[in-house]
Amino acid sequence: MLSRDADSLYWLSRYVERAENTARILDVAYRMASMPISYNDLETNEWESALITAGGVDEFRATYGEATPENVIEFLAFSEANPSSIQNSFDTARQNARSVRSALTSEMWEAINSAWLDLRRYKARKIKVEDLPKFLNLVKEASLRYDGSAMRTMLRNDAYWFSRLGLYIERADNTARVLDVKYHVLLPQDAPVGGGIDYYQWAAILRSVSALVSYQWVYHQNLRPWLVADLLILREEMPRSLAACYGALSRHLDDLSHRYGTSGAAQRQARATHARLTNRNIEDIFQHGLHEFLQDFLADNNRLSLAISNQYLC
């Protein structure tokens, strides 16, 4: 496969996954903003945390200033000033899809193109805060349609593997950011850990990654921060966990090495990170600092993305 086609497939999946992740970030902010004020009458910063999780604080402040619900929704959903907005993500994904149209099945192309058209209709009118859940469900369903089409209809060849690499790199990045922001931003300073706000926030985050029922199945107890972290970091049976993402990345990079007959830095880095995840326990991670662990992971994830690009996409 030509490197430019591999690059388009890789970034196509990354941008579709990024759009879904941004929708999930907005969903957490909306759920937290809808929380009853009676929880200790504490002021929360859920819309600001959405910007921090998405990594767009500086760009937002340069354009909008105050983090009102309307401004944050506009910036993360439609703003041209935000290259990772939902609209821009689908615009870029569709451009990549057009450049590798022959590598996609008709179902995959239809999923991307119909989502792009639906989003343009939404962009033509302002979204009210109360209408946000309907819009976010459309984005998440569009991503699920694309991902489901890829899973059900693509040949298991290098086009499929490059597509999966983009998805899991992006998914791992988002899961780590969501966890990191929860521990350092969401809970107000005067709110007790384990209190009503803390519990509600964890439940909202688990719902945002479709993991609340999974948590109940695995642990059979009330929400505990360290168990939520365990589920989203170390439990490989959880599809959005860091361990699950790196298990998949290692497998698909090995598939590519078998196809092309060579192995390189990308395979070594993926295996090393996967091994570190499978050999850790959550007590050890908390003892040494969750924030430090997640920051190190994000740096490793970025290095793997660069190694994949240098090895296959340039």
Secondary structure as the mmCIF struct_conf table of DSSP 4:
data_model
#
loop_
_struct_conf.conf_type_id
_struct_conf.id
_struct_conf.beg_label_comp_id
_struct_conf.beg_label_asym_id
_struct_conf.beg_label_seq_id
_struct_conf.end_label_comp_id
_struct_conf.end_label_asym_id
_struct_conf.end_label_seq_id
HELX_RH_AL_P HELX_RH_AL_P1 SER A 3 ALA A 33
TURN_TY1_P TURN_TY1_P1 SER A 34 SER A 34
BEND BEND1 MET A 35 MET A 35
TURN_TY1_P TURN_TY1_P2 ILE A 37 ASP A 41
HELX_RH_AL_P HELX_RH_AL_P2 GLU A 46 ALA A 54
TURN_TY1_P TURN_TY1_P3 GLY A 55 GLY A 55
HELX_RH_AL_P HELX_RH_AL_P3 VAL A 57 THR A 63
TURN_TY1_P TURN_TY1_P4 TYR A 64 TYR A 64
BEND BEND2 GLU A 66 GLU A 66
HELX_RH_AL_P HELX_RH_AL_P4 PRO A 69 ALA A 77
TURN_TY1_P TURN_TY1_P5 PHE A 78 PHE A 78
TURN_TY1_P TURN_TY1_P6 GLU A 80 ALA A 81
TURN_TY1_P TURN_TY1_P7 PRO A 83 SER A 84
BEND BEND3 SER A 85 SER A 85
HELX_RH_AL_P HELX_RH_AL_P5 ILE A 86 SER A 99
TURN_TY1_P TURN_TY1_P8 VAL A 100 VAL A 100
HELX_RH_3T_P HELX_RH_3T_P1 ARG A 101 ALA A 103
BEND BEND4 LEU A 104 LEU A 104
HELX_RH_AL_P HELX_RH_AL_P6 SER A 106 LYS A 123
TURN_TY1_P TURN_TY1_P9 ALA A 124 ALA A 124
BEND BEND5 ARG A 125 ARG A 125
HELX_LH_PP_P HELX_LH_PP_P1 LYS A 126 LYS A 128
HELX_RH_3T_P HELX_RH_3T_P2 VAL A 129 ASP A 131
HELX_RH_AL_P HELX_RH_AL_P7 LEU A 132 THR A 153
BEND BEND6 MET A 154 MET A 154
BEND BEND7 ARG A 156 ASN A 157
HELX_RH_AL_P HELX_RH_AL_P8 ASP A 158 VAL A 181
HELX_RH_PI_P HELX_RH_PI_P1 LYS A 182 LEU A 186
BEND BEND8 LEU A 187 LEU A 187
TURN_TY1_P TURN_TY1_P10 GLN A 189 ASP A 190
BEND BEND9 ALA A 191 ALA A 191
HELX_LH_PP_P HELX_LH_PP_P2 PRO A 192 PRO A 192
TURN_TY1_P TURN_TY1_P11 VAL A 193 GLY A 194
BEND BEND10 GLY A 195 GLY A 195
HELX_RH_AL_P HELX_RH_AL_P9 GLY A 196 SER A 208
TURN_TY1_P TURN_TY1_P12 VAL A 209 SER A 210
HELX_RH_AL_P HELX_RH_AL_P10 LEU A 212 TYR A 219
BEND BEND11 GLN A 221 ASN A 222
HELX_RH_AL_P HELX_RH_AL_P11 PRO A 225 ILE A 233
TURN_TY1_P TURN_TY1_P13 LEU A 234 LEU A 234
TURN_TY1_P TURN_TY1_P14 GLU A 236 GLU A 237
BEND BEND12 MET A 238 MET A 238
TURN_TY1_P TURN_TY1_P15 PRO A 239 ARG A 240
BEND BEND13 SER A 241 SER A 241
HELX_RH_AL_P HELX_RH_AL_P12 LEU A 242 TYR A 260
TURN_TY1_P TURN_TY1_P16 GLY A 261 GLY A 261
HELX_RH_AL_P HELX_RH_AL_P13 ALA A 265 THR A 278
TURN_TY1_P TURN_TY1_P17 ASN A 279 ASN A 279
HELX_RH_AL_P HELX_RH_AL_P14 ILE A 282 HIS A 288
HELX_RH_AL_P HELX_RH_AL_P15 LEU A 290 ILE A 308
HELX_RH_PI_P HELX_RH_PI_P2 SER A 309 LEU A 313
#
